[in-house]
Amino acid sequence: MESLRNFLKGWMGKALLVLFLLPLAITGFESIVRSGDDPNAVAKVAELNVDNATLQTMINNRRETLLEQVNGDASLLNSDKLREQMLHNLIDRYLIINQANQLGFTVSDATITQMLMAEKTFQDASGKFSNELFASYLTSRGMTKEQLFDSVRQDLLVTAFSRGIINTGIFAQGSIDKLMSMQSESRPVQVLRLDWHSFAPQVQVTPQEIASYYQKNQATLKSSDMVDLTYLELNKNTLPVAAPTAQELQQQYQSYLKNSNNQTEYELAMILMNGSQAQATLTSLKSKLDANQADFAALAKQYSQDEGSKNDGGNIGPITQSMFPNDYDTIMTQIKTLKVGQVTSPIKTNYGYHL
């Protein structure tokens, strides 16, 4: 018992206890685990089922790692303890995912697509994204693209959400020390509650005493600036507003140019394709668009391989350097020669060919 107490008082014991308490601090005790309503579920965290297939995959992967460490001696492994440990790990993971979902945290398909396209595992010898390598990877693991996206999204949510919690002051050092004492030692405690309201009439505080206390303690009484705000809410549906005149629009436009240093913002839609026929296919699509024989949004939904934008008509919003760090200048050279609504020739980037 004394060894356990000393361990819990050390930095490693504290770290393990904080990690154990993290899911409880995030979600509360009442929503941790109950029986799943899916016949294939081994547990349920809020509305998320912990299915047996996922648990068994984790157990198998962990077993292989442990067997390598013990030179293949399976007699040294406790299967029941291994299953229990992996189940607890999954429950912790699902707790964080559930809380992230409740707070509206998510990772877009476009972000995951860009990450996967930059992953060297899926790039051929020339450094380009290879659909063949990507498909082979999915086949070797028995996964669909949707399952891979969901797995990557969950990994990113768990990593980002856990880091965000751990990096805050949610566990102060003093609170952890008190928690260590409570966990490792027993102390008798007596609590006496006094109703302060019954004593308040007997206490008199003068303005001079308040001023004196403030002068002595003003350094600890500082707070952020606050404003008392009174406002009037107007309903645009009942408030008549005249349409702006051409002169007012021009004045507003000139003001915008002045404030933005005359920098023009370009909002783009794109069709992205890869493969040996990508350039030829996009050239054919451009001919149809130039002849007004097709709709760009419809073609993007049919042909584009960018999962994050294809269902939105190919729209990627205002273009920035961070979107195409290696090809931004190449793209902008063509964009600046176009008028609104016109289409570029196929542009080759690290992601493939773009229209």
C-alpha positions as CSV (number, residue, x, y, z in Angstrom):
1,M,0.0,0.0,0.0
2,E,2.8,2.4,0.9
3,S,4.5,1.7,-2.5
4,L,1.2,2.5,-4.3
5,R,0.8,5.8,-2.3
6,N,4.4,6.8,-3.3
7,F,3.8,6.0,-6.9
8,L,0.5,8.0,-7.0
9,K,2.4,11.0,-5.5
10,G,5.0,10.9,-8.3
11,W,4.7,12.7,-11.6
12,M,3.9,9.4,-13.5
13,G,1.1,8.4,-11.1
14,K,-0.4,11.9,-11.4
15,A,-0.3,11.7,-15.2
16,L,-2.0,8.3,-15.3
17,L,-4.7,9.5,-12.9
18,V,-5.3,12.7,-14.9
19,L,-5.6,10.6,-18.1
20,F,-8.1,8.3,-16.3
21,L,-10.2,11.2,-15.1
22,L,-10.1,13.1,-18.4
23,P,-13.2,11.4,-20.0
24,L,-15.1,11.8,-16.7
25,A,-14.3,15.5,-16.6
26,I,-15.4,16.0,-20.2
27,T,-18.7,14.0,-20.2
28,G,-19.8,13.3,-16.7
29,F,-20.3,9.9,-15.0
30,E,-23.9,9.4,-16.1
31,S,-23.1,9.0,-19.9
32,I,-20.0,6.8,-19.8
33,V,-21.1,3.3,-20.7
34,R,-24.2,1.2,-20.9
35,S,-25.3,-1.8,-22.8
36,G,-25.4,-1.3,-26.6
37,D,-28.7,-1.5,-28.4
38,D,-26.9,-3.1,-31.4
39,P,-26.6,-6.9,-31.1
40,N,-23.0,-6.6,-32.4
41,A,-22.1,-4.0,-29.7
42,V,-20.2,-4.8,-26.6
43,A,-20.8,-1.4,-25.0
44,K,-22.4,1.9,-25.7
45,V,-21.1,5.4,-25.1
46,A,-24.0,8.0,-25.3
47,E,-25.3,7.3,-28.8
48,L,-22.2,5.6,-30.1
49,N,-22.0,1.7,-30.2
50,V,-18.7,0.1,-29.5
51,D,-18.9,-2.8,-31.9
52,N,-17.3,-6.2,-31.4
53,A,-15.4,-6.1,-34.7
54,T,-13.6,-2.9,-33.9
55,L,-12.7,-4.2,-30.4
56,Q,-11.4,-7.5,-31.8
57,T,-9.3,-5.6,-34.4
58,M,-7.7,-3.6,-31.6
59,I,-7.1,-6.8,-29.5
60,N,-5.4,-8.5,-32.5
61,N,-3.2,-5.6,-33.3
62,R,-2.1,-5.2,-29.6
63,R,-1.6,-9.0,-29.3
64,E,0.8,-8.9,-32.3
65,T,2.8,-6.1,-30.7
66,L,3.0,-7.9,-27.4
67,L,4.0,-11.2,-28.9
68,E,6.9,-9.5,-30.7
69,Q,8.1,-8.1,-27.3
70,V,8.0,-11.6,-25.6
71,N,9.5,-13.5,-28.6
72,G,6.2,-15.1,-29.5
73,D,5.5,-16.8,-26.1
74,A,1.6,-16.6,-26.0
75,S,1.5,-18.1,-22.5
76,L,2.7,-14.8,-21.1
77,L,-0.4,-13.0,-22.3
78,N,-3.6,-12.7,-20.3
79,S,-6.4,-12.7,-22.9
80,D,-9.1,-11.4,-20.4
81,K,-6.9,-8.5,-19.3
82,L,-6.0,-7.7,-22.8
83,R,-9.6,-7.5,-23.9
84,E,-10.5,-5.4,-20.8
85,Q,-7.7,-3.0,-21.5
86,M,-8.7,-2.6,-25.2
87,L,-12.3,-2.1,-24.3
88,H,-11.4,0.7,-21.9
89,N,-9.3,2.3,-24.6
90,L,-12.2,2.2,-27.0
91,I,-14.6,3.6,-24.5
92,D,-12.2,6.6,-23.8
93,R,-11.9,7.2,-27.5
94,Y,-15.7,7.1,-28.0
95,L,-16.2,9.5,-25.1
96,I,-14.0,12.1,-26.7
97,I,-15.6,11.6,-30.1
98,N,-19.1,11.9,-28.6
99,Q,-18.2,15.1,-26.8
100,A,-16.6,16.6,-29.9
101,N,-19.8,15.8,-31.9
102,Q,-22.0,17.4,-29.3
103,L,-19.9,20.6,-29.4
104,G,-20.1,20.7,-33.2
105,F,-16.4,19.8,-33.8
106,T,-15.8,18.2,-37.2
107,V,-13.2,17.7,-39.9
108,S,-14.3,18.3,-43.5
109,D,-13.9,15.8,-46.3
110,A,-11.8,18.5,-48.2
111,T,-9.3,18.6,-45.4
112,I,-9.0,14.8,-45.2
113,T,-8.7,14.7,-49.0
114,Q,-5.8,17.1,-49.0
115,M,-4.0,15.2,-46.3
116,L,-4.4,11.9,-48.1
117,M,-3.2,13.4,-51.4
118,A,-0.1,14.7,-49.6
119,E,0.6,11.3,-48.0
120,K,3.7,9.7,-49.5
121,T,2.1,6.2,-49.1
122,F,-0.3,7.2,-52.0
123,Q,2.2,8.9,-54.2
124,D,4.0,7.2,-57.2
125,A,7.6,7.5,-58.1
126,S,7.1,11.0,-59.5
127,G,5.5,12.3,-56.3
128,K,2.0,12.4,-57.7
129,F,-1.1,11.0,-56.0
130,S,-1.9,7.6,-57.4
131,N,-5.5,6.3,-57.4
132,E,-4.1,2.8,-58.0
133,L,-2.0,2.9,-54.8
134,F,-4.9,4.4,-52.9
135,A,-7.3,1.6,-54.1
136,S,-4.7,-1.1,-53.3
137,Y,-4.3,0.3,-49.8
138,L,-8.1,0.1,-49.2
139,T,-8.3,-3.4,-50.6
140,S,-5.4,-4.7,-48.5
141,R,-7.2,-3.5,-45.3
142,G,-10.7,-4.5,-46.4
143,M,-12.0,-0.9,-46.1
144,T,-14.1,1.5,-48.3
145,K,-13.1,5.1,-48.9
146,E,-15.9,6.2,-46.6
147,Q,-14.6,4.0,-43.8
148,L,-11.1,5.4,-44.2
149,F,-12.4,9.0,-44.1
150,D,-14.4,8.2,-41.0
151,S,-11.3,6.6,-39.3
152,V,-9.1,9.6,-40.2
153,R,-11.7,12.0,-39.1
154,Q,-12.1,10.3,-35.7
155,D,-8.3,10.2,-35.2
156,L,-8.0,13.9,-35.9
157,L,-10.9,14.7,-33.6
158,V,-9.5,12.6,-30.7
159,T,-6.0,14.1,-31.1
160,A,-7.2,17.7,-31.4
161,F,-9.9,17.5,-28.8
162,S,-7.7,15.7,-26.2
163,R,-4.8,18.2,-26.8
164,G,-7.2,21.1,-26.4
165,I,-8.4,19.8,-23.0
166,I,-5.0,18.8,-21.7
167,N,-3.4,22.1,-22.6
168,T,-6.0,24.1,-20.7
169,G,-6.0,24.8,-17.0
170,I,-8.8,22.4,-16.3
171,F,-6.6,20.4,-13.9
172,A,-4.7,22.9,-11.6
173,Q,-1.7,21.6,-9.8
174,G,-3.3,22.3,-6.4
175,S,-6.4,20.3,-7.3
176,I,-4.3,17.4,-8.5
177,D,-2.3,17.3,-5.3
178,K,-5.5,17.3,-3.3
179,L,-6.9,14.5,-5.5
180,M,-3.7,12.5,-4.9
181,S,-4.2,12.8,-1.2
182,M,-7.8,11.7,-1.4
183,Q,-6.9,8.7,-3.6
184,S,-3.9,7.5,-1.6
185,E,-4.8,8.2,2.0
186,S,-7.9,8.3,4.2
187,R,-8.8,11.3,6.3
188,P,-11.8,11.9,8.6
189,V,-13.7,15.0,7.5
190,Q,-16.5,16.9,9.3
191,V,-18.5,19.6,7.5
192,L,-20.5,22.3,9.2
193,R,-22.8,24.5,7.1
194,L,-23.7,28.0,8.4
195,D,-26.4,30.1,6.9
196,W,-24.6,33.4,6.3
197,H,-27.9,35.2,5.7
198,S,-28.7,35.0,9.4
199,F,-25.4,36.8,10.2
200,A,-25.6,39.5,7.5
201,P,-27.8,42.0,9.5
202,Q,-25.2,42.0,12.3
203,V,-22.4,43.1,10.0
204,Q,-22.0,46.8,9.1
205,V,-19.4,47.9,6.4
206,T,-18.7,51.6,5.9
207,P,-17.8,53.3,2.6
208,Q,-14.4,54.2,4.2
209,E,-13.7,50.5,5.0
210,I,-14.6,49.5,1.4
211,A,-12.3,52.2,0.0
212,S,-9.5,51.1,2.3
213,Y,-9.9,47.5,1.4
214,Y,-9.9,48.4,-2.3
215,Q,-6.7,50.4,-2.0
216,K,-4.9,47.6,-0.3
217,N,-6.1,44.8,-2.6
218,Q,-6.7,46.5,-6.0
219,A,-3.9,44.5,-7.7
220,T,-6.0,41.3,-7.0
221,L,-9.3,42.9,-7.9
222,K,-8.6,43.7,-11.5
223,S,-11.0,42.4,-14.1
224,S,-11.6,42.7,-17.8
225,D,-13.3,45.8,-19.1
226,M,-17.1,45.5,-19.2
227,V,-19.7,47.6,-20.9
228,D,-23.4,48.1,-20.0
229,L,-25.1,47.8,-23.3
230,T,-28.6,48.9,-24.3
231,Y,-29.7,48.1,-27.9
232,L,-32.6,48.3,-30.2
233,E,-33.4,45.3,-32.4
234,L,-34.8,46.1,-35.8
235,N,-36.8,43.6,-37.9
236,K,-35.7,43.8,-41.6
237,N,-39.0,42.3,-42.7
238,T,-41.1,45.1,-41.2
239,L,-38.6,48.0,-41.5
240,P,-38.8,49.6,-45.0
241,V,-35.4,50.2,-46.5
242,A,-34.9,51.8,-49.9
243,A,-32.7,50.1,-52.4
244,P,-29.2,51.6,-52.6
245,T,-28.5,53.9,-55.5
246,A,-25.8,53.4,-58.0
247,Q,-23.9,56.3,-56.4
248,E,-24.1,54.7,-53.0
249,L,-22.9,51.4,-54.3
250,Q,-20.0,53.1,-56.0
251,Q,-19.0,54.9,-52.9
252,Q,-19.1,51.7,-50.9
253,Y,-17.1,49.9,-53.5
254,Q,-14.4,52.7,-53.5
255,S,-14.3,52.5,-49.7
256,Y,-13.8,48.7,-49.8
257,L,-10.9,49.1,-52.3
258,K,-9.3,51.6,-50.1
259,N,-9.6,49.4,-47.0
260,S,-8.4,46.3,-48.8
261,N,-5.4,48.1,-50.5
262,N,-7.0,47.4,-53.9
263,Q,-6.4,43.7,-53.5
264,T,-8.8,41.6,-55.5
265,E,-10.2,38.4,-54.0
266,Y,-10.9,35.5,-56.4
267,E,-13.6,33.0,-55.5
268,L,-13.2,29.8,-57.5
269,A,-14.9,26.5,-58.4
270,M,-12.8,23.7,-59.8
271,I,-13.0,20.2,-61.4
272,L,-10.1,18.0,-60.2
273,M,-9.0,14.9,-62.1
274,N,-6.1,12.4,-62.0
275,G,-5.0,9.7,-64.3
276,S,-3.6,9.4,-67.8
277,Q,-6.8,10.8,-69.5
278,A,-7.3,13.7,-67.0
279,Q,-5.9,16.4,-69.2
280,A,-7.8,15.3,-72.3
281,T,-11.1,14.9,-70.5
282,L,-10.8,18.4,-68.9
283,T,-9.9,19.9,-72.3
284,S,-13.1,18.3,-73.8
285,L,-15.2,19.7,-70.8
286,K,-13.8,23.2,-71.3
287,S,-14.9,23.1,-75.0
288,K,-18.4,22.3,-73.9
289,L,-18.4,25.0,-71.3
290,D,-17.0,27.6,-73.7
291,A,-19.8,26.7,-76.1
292,N,-22.5,27.0,-73.3
293,Q,-23.3,23.3,-73.9
294,A,-22.9,22.3,-70.2
295,D,-23.2,23.5,-66.7
296,F,-20.0,23.7,-64.6
297,A,-21.6,22.6,-61.4
298,A,-23.2,19.5,-63.0
299,L,-19.8,18.6,-64.6
300,A,-18.0,19.0,-61.3
301,K,-20.5,16.7,-59.5
302,Q,-20.0,14.1,-62.3
303,Y,-16.3,14.3,-63.0
304,S,-14.4,16.0,-60.1
305,Q,-12.4,13.7,-57.8
306,D,-12.2,16.3,-55.1
307,E,-14.7,14.9,-52.5
308,G,-14.8,18.1,-50.5
309,S,-16.1,20.3,-53.3
310,K,-17.7,18.2,-56.0
311,N,-21.2,18.1,-54.5
312,D,-21.1,21.9,-54.0
313,G,-20.6,22.5,-57.7
314,G,-16.9,22.4,-57.3
315,N,-16.9,25.6,-55.2
316,I,-13.8,26.0,-53.0
317,G,-14.3,29.6,-52.0
318,P,-11.7,32.4,-52.1
319,I,-8.3,31.0,-53.2
320,T,-5.4,31.4,-50.8
321,Q,-1.7,30.5,-50.8
322,S,-2.2,27.8,-48.2
323,M,-4.6,25.9,-50.5
324,F,-1.9,25.4,-53.2
325,P,1.4,26.2,-51.5
326,N,3.5,25.0,-54.5
327,D,1.2,25.9,-57.4
328,Y,-0.4,29.2,-56.3
329,D,1.5,31.4,-58.7
330,T,0.8,29.0,-61.6
331,I,-2.9,29.1,-60.9
332,M,-3.1,32.8,-60.4
333,T,-1.3,33.5,-63.7
334,Q,-4.3,32.0,-65.5
335,I,-7.0,33.3,-63.2
336,K,-6.0,36.9,-63.6
337,T,-6.5,36.7,-67.4
338,L,-10.2,35.6,-67.1
339,K,-13.4,37.4,-66.6
340,V,-16.1,36.3,-64.1
341,G,-17.7,33.1,-65.3
342,Q,-14.9,32.1,-67.7
343,V,-13.0,28.8,-67.4
344,T,-9.2,28.1,-67.5
345,S,-7.4,25.6,-69.6
346,P,-6.4,22.4,-67.6
347,I,-3.8,23.4,-65.0
348,K,-1.3,20.8,-63.7
349,T,-0.6,20.9,-59.9
350,N,0.7,18.5,-57.3
351,Y,-2.9,17.3,-56.8
352,G,-3.6,16.5,-60.5
353,Y,-5.2,18.5,-63.3
354,H,-7.6,21.4,-62.5
355,L,-10.2,23.1,-64.6
